[in-house]
Amino acid sequence: MKKRTVIIGGGLSGLACATRLEKENHEYIIIEKSSRLGGRVGSVYEDGYIFDVGFQVYNTAYSTTNSLLDLGELDLKMFKPGSLIHDGKKFQMISDPLRDLSQLFVSLFSSVALISDKIRIMLLKNDLSNYSIDNDPTVDVSTFDYLRSRGFSDKFIELFFRPFFSGIFLENKLETSSKFFKYVFSNFSKGLAALPSNGMQKIPDLIKKNINKTSVTLNRCVESIKSNRRVVLDNGDEIIAENIVITANSHELIGSKSVQYSPVVNLYFSSKTFPKNGKYIYLFPKDDLINNIAVLNAVSPRYSSSSRYLLSISILGFNCDELLIKKIREKLANYFGGGKSSYNFLKSFIIKKATIKQDKNFFSNNSVTMQDGLIFTGQHKVNGSIEGAVISGLKAANYIVKSSKS
């Protein structure tokens, strides 16, 4: 079989690449090893609940991804801007008073931050309002060192920045590149954290509408890539291609250095007890297990078809057993009340490859590249976000289109 372009992997970068090629009437095929498209962005629909595959949010500031979606059909439901932080004794609120005026008084007088921290947050928001990694000439350092250089107090770093951004980076030492921190902070300053009303799976499902379904092959694994751009599948079939788009883990097929990831355990519980201010994300800097909790159907009611609330709990690591579930149930009762029996365990995801590691200087040598018909793409070629994955896929398609016209 011959194809002009083979895209290995049906995650967001592969889907974005296919969307661009579809517009150019350029022949392609997506080979995806699983039974669905979307990669790390997905949902399981079960027993009247929507279980996202790991807690994720969509940022409304993702302009490139927005351009591929029908935002009306996506039907985004917003979290409140800010967080509820448990300081070991009680919850305290850190909100964005410029967008959530109802919490202006509470946020300004929260003991989590000093007055100087609150001023520095506003300055940081202003300085990063139009931030671009590509246009940042500064020396890349760790996020922790960057925050210290901006003058934030140790208390505010420990009670706000560390729990909030460890939930995004999935590492709690804040060793992640300061450039990626600036990118994320800028997007949260401009946009809002949101959930599609019918789950994160709706994002790849809507992008998929831009491509021809006959150009997608599911439940098929690529075994190897041979000389002369021959793609060998697990059933023995071979596809001869002019171009091969290699996404994320597929880089290992040609012996490239594998991408480094951070793991996470995502647990789901249901309860009739409604956590106060459930439209905020809860952070737990003093907890030895829990990083963050979100009450999903407080944001989008469709996440639960019953009268029970659906709680998503994120734990940094990759182990889950009965003892962990018991401990989390006890912690939920302690934090939100109602007693241990009020919280029913529903489902768990152990995600060993949750987010890519982006240490300092990560961005000094990462770009979508093309060599002898092999195009290397994925989040790690732009940045570790939904938007980064989509941009990388579009860049890969642009390489192909340009080379085909030259």
CORHUUR-V633259 format. One record per residue. N is the residue number from 1. PHI is phi in degrees with one decimal (NA if undefined). BURIAL is # if it has 24 or more other C-alpha atoms within 12 Angstrom, else .. D_LAST is the distance of its C-alpha to the last C-alpha in whole Angstrom. Layout:
# CORHUUR-V633259
n: (N;N)
phi: (PHI;PHI)
burial: (BURIAL;BURIAL)
d_last: (D_LAST;D_LAST)
This chain:
# CORHUUR-V633259
n: (1;2;3;4;5;6;7;8;9;10;11;12;13;14;15;16;17;18;19;20;21;22;23;24;25;26;27;28;29;30;31;32;33;34;35;36;37;38;39;40;41;42;43;44;45;46;47;48;49;50;51;52;53;54;55;56;57;58;59;60;61;62;63;64;65;66;67;68;69;70;71;72;73;74;75;76;77;78;79;80;81;82;83;84;85;86;87;88;89;90;91;92;93;94;95;96;97;98;99;100;101;102;103;104;105;106;107;108;109;110;111;112;113;114;115;116;117;118;119;120;121;122;123;124;125;126;127;128;129;130;131;132;133;134;135;136;137;138;139;140;141;142;143;144;145;146;147;148;149;150;151;152;153;154;155;156;157;158;159;160;161;162;163;164;165;166;167;168;169;170;171;172;173;174;175;176;177;178;179;180;181;182;183;184;185;186;187;188;189;190;191;192;193;194;195;196;197;198;199;200;201;202;203;204;205;206;207;208;209;210;211;212;213;214;215;216;217;218;219;220;221;222;223;224;225;226;227;228;229;230;231;232;233;234;235;236;237;238;239;240;241;242;243;244;245;246;247;248;249;250;251;252;253;254;255;256;257;258;259;260;261;262;263;264;265;266;267;268;269;270;271;272;273;274;275;276;277;278;279;280;281;282;283;284;285;286;287;288;289;290;291;292;293;294;295;296;297;298;299;300;301;302;303;304;305;306;307;308;309;310;311;312;313;314;315;316;317;318;319;320;321;322;323;324;325;326;327;328;329;330;331;332;333;334;335;336;337;338;339;340;341;342;343;344;345;346;347;348;349;350;351;352;353;354;355;356;357;358;359;360;361;362;363;364;365;366;367;368;369;370;371;372;373;374;375;376;377;378;379;380;381;382;383;384;385;386;387;388;389;390;391;392;393;394;395;396;397;398;399;400;401;402;403;404;405;406)
phi: (NA;-118.9;-141.2;-65.0;-138.9;-110.3;-105.8;-93.6;112.3;-103.7;-75.5;-65.1;-67.8;-65.0;-65.1;-64.4;-60.2;-62.7;-58.8;-66.7;-65.1;-59.5;-63.0;-90.6;54.5;-95.6;-66.6;-155.6;-145.0;-96.8;-108.9;-122.4;-75.8;-95.5;-91.6;-143.4;-97.6;128.1;62.1;-72.1;-99.4;-167.7;-145.4;-114.0;-104.9;-153.2;54.3;83.0;-117.6;-109.7;-107.7;-68.4;-79.2;90.4;-65.9;-139.4;-130.5;-107.1;-94.5;-66.6;-85.7;-75.7;-66.5;-67.3;-65.1;-54.2;-68.2;-97.1;-116.5;-87.2;-65.1;-64.9;-74.1;-63.9;54.6;-70.2;-115.8;-94.9;-71.8;-68.4;-71.2;123.8;-150.4;-104.8;-112.2;-91.2;-88.8;103.5;-123.7;-157.0;-82.8;-128.7;-100.8;-119.1;-119.7;-95.1;-65.1;-75.5;-117.6;-131.2;-63.0;-65.4;-109.4;-57.3;-65.1;-61.1;-66.9;-64.9;-108.0;-65.7;-81.9;-63.5;-121.9;-76.9;-56.2;-63.5;-64.9;-65.8;-67.2;-68.1;-61.9;-65.6;-65.3;-63.5;-59.7;-67.3;-66.0;-104.9;-61.0;-123.3;-70.1;-138.4;-59.1;-63.4;-104.0;-99.3;-88.0;-72.4;-68.6;-80.4;-130.7;-71.5;-59.0;-59.5;-65.5;-64.7;-63.8;-64.7;-67.5;-84.0;88.9;-69.3;-70.2;-57.9;-62.2;-70.7;-61.3;-73.1;-91.2;-120.7;-60.0;-63.9;-67.1;-67.0;-83.9;-67.8;-69.4;-94.4;-78.3;60.3;-150.3;-101.8;-95.4;55.9;-86.0;-61.3;-47.9;-63.6;-68.8;-70.7;-56.8;-60.4;-62.1;-65.6;-61.0;-61.4;-65.7;-70.2;-74.3;-91.0;-119.0;-122.8;-71.7;-144.2;-123.4;-60.5;-59.4;-109.0;96.7;-65.2;-59.6;-62.8;-65.0;-63.6;-62.8;-74.3;-63.4;-59.4;-64.2;-81.8;-123.2;-79.9;-64.9;-74.7;-96.3;-123.4;-119.8;-99.0;55.7;-137.7;-106.4;-84.1;-82.6;-164.1;-119.8;-96.0;-62.4;59.4;55.9;-100.8;-99.2;-102.7;-92.9;-69.2;-96.1;94.3;-64.4;-124.1;-121.7;-97.2;-125.1;-76.1;-133.0;-127.2;-92.3;-109.4;-105.7;41.1;-64.6;-64.7;-59.2;-66.7;-63.7;-113.8;81.2;-71.4;-60.0;-69.5;-75.7;-91.5;-127.2;-110.1;-94.8;-152.9;-109.4;-115.9;-110.4;-120.0;-126.9;-114.0;-159.5;-87.3;-82.0;-96.4;-63.4;-58.9;58.4;-67.5;-87.6;-97.8;-87.2;-93.9;-117.9;-134.1;-65.6;-95.8;-84.4;-82.6;-126.6;-80.2;-92.8;-151.8;-133.8;-130.3;-95.7;-65.1;-82.2;-74.8;-92.0;-127.6;-56.3;-71.3;-67.5;-143.1;-87.4;-102.3;-84.5;-90.4;-88.6;-102.5;-106.0;-104.6;-117.4;-105.9;-127.1;-74.6;141.4;-145.7;-119.3;-147.5;-147.3;-62.4;-65.1;-62.0;-61.1;-63.2;-63.5;-66.5;-59.6;-64.0;-66.9;-61.6;-63.9;-68.5;-78.3;-116.2;83.4;95.2;88.1;-60.6;-69.6;-76.0;-115.3;-99.9;-72.4;-115.1;-162.3;-136.4;-128.1;-104.2;-112.8;-75.1;-119.7;-87.9;-132.4;-74.8;-79.3;-130.3;-73.5;-56.3;71.1;-56.2;-87.1;-78.7;-148.1;-136.6;-158.8;-64.8;-128.9;-133.5;-148.5;53.1;83.1;-100.3;-114.0;-100.6;-141.3;127.1;-53.1;-69.0;-97.8;-132.6;-163.0;-82.0;-145.2;-56.7;-62.3;-61.9;-62.7;-65.0;-60.6;-62.9;-65.8;-67.0;-64.5;-61.3;-64.0;-63.4;-57.4;-65.2;-62.2;-64.2;-69.0;-72.5;-94.7;-88.2)
burial: (.;.;.;#;#;#;#;#;#;#;#;#;#;#;#;#;#;#;#;#;#;#;.;.;.;#;#;#;#;#;#;#;#;.;.;#;#;#;#;#;#;#;#;#;.;.;.;.;#;#;#;#;#;#;#;#;#;#;#;#;#;#;.;.;#;#;.;#;#;.;#;.;.;#;#;#;#;#;#;#;#;#;#;#;#;#;#;.;.;.;#;#;#;#;#;#;.;.;.;.;.;.;#;.;.;.;#;#;.;#;#;#;#;#;.;.;#;#;.;.;#;#;.;#;#;.;.;#;.;.;#;.;#;.;.;.;.;.;.;#;#;#;#;#;#;#;#;.;.;.;.;#;#;.;.;#;#;#;#;#;#;#;#;#;#;#;#;#;#;#;#;#;#;#;#;#;#;#;#;#;#;#;#;#;#;#;#;#;#;#;#;#;#;#;#;#;#;#;#;#;#;#;#;#;#;#;#;#;#;#;#;.;.;.;#;#;#;#;.;#;#;#;#;#;#;.;.;.;#;#;#;#;#;.;.;.;.;#;#;#;#;#;#;#;#;#;#;#;#;#;#;.;#;#;.;.;.;.;#;.;#;#;#;#;#;#;#;#;#;#;#;#;#;#;#;.;#;#;#;#;#;#;#;#;#;.;#;.;#;#;#;#;#;#;#;#;#;#;#;#;#;#;#;#;.;.;.;#;#;#;#;#;#;#;#;#;#;#;.;#;.;.;.;#;#;.;.;#;#;#;#;#;#;#;#;#;.;.;.;#;.;.;#;#;#;#;#;#;#;#;#;#;#;#;#;#;#;#;#;#;.;#;#;.;.;.;#;#;#;.;.;.;#;#;#;#;#;#;#;#;#;#;#;#;#;#;#;#;#;#;#;#;#;#;#;#;#;#;#;#;#;.;.;.;.;.)
d_last: (25;21;19;15;16;20;21;24;27;28;28;27;24;23;24;22;19;20;21;18;16;19;18;15;16;14;17;19;22;24;27;30;33;35;37;35;32;32;33;35;35;38;41;44;46;49;53;52;50;47;46;43;42;43;43;40;40;37;37;37;35;31;29;26;28;30;27;27;30;33;35;38;38;38;41;41;44;45;47;49;48;49;51;55;56;58;60;62;65;63;60;59;57;54;52;50;53;50;49;52;55;57;57;57;61;60;57;58;62;60;61;58;57;59;59;56;54;54;53;50;49;48;47;45;43;43;41;39;38;35;34;30;30;27;29;32;33;36;37;37;40;42;42;46;46;44;47;49;48;48;52;52;55;55;57;54;52;54;55;51;48;49;50;47;44;45;45;41;40;43;44;47;47;45;43;39;37;39;35;35;38;37;34;37;40;38;36;40;41;39;39;41;42;42;42;40;44;43;42;38;37;37;34;31;33;32;28;29;29;26;25;26;29;28;25;27;29;32;35;33;32;29;31;29;25;26;23;20;20;23;25;28;30;34;35;34;31;27;24;21;18;14;14;18;19;22;24;28;30;27;26;30;28;27;29;28;31;32;32;36;37;40;43;45;47;48;51;52;55;57;60;62;63;60;59;60;57;55;52;51;50;53;52;55;55;58;58;57;55;54;51;50;51;50;52;49;51;53;49;48;51;49;49;52;54;58;60;59;56;53;53;50;51;49;50;48;48;48;51;53;56;60;61;58;58;62;61;59;61;64;62;60;64;65;62;62;66;67;68;66;67;65;61;60;57;55;52;50;46;46;42;42;38;38;37;34;36;35;37;37;34;32;29;29;27;25;22;19;17;15;15;15;14;17;17;20;21;25;27;28;24;25;29;32;32;31;29;27;26;25;23;21;20;18;17;16;14;12;11;10;9;6;5;6;4;0)
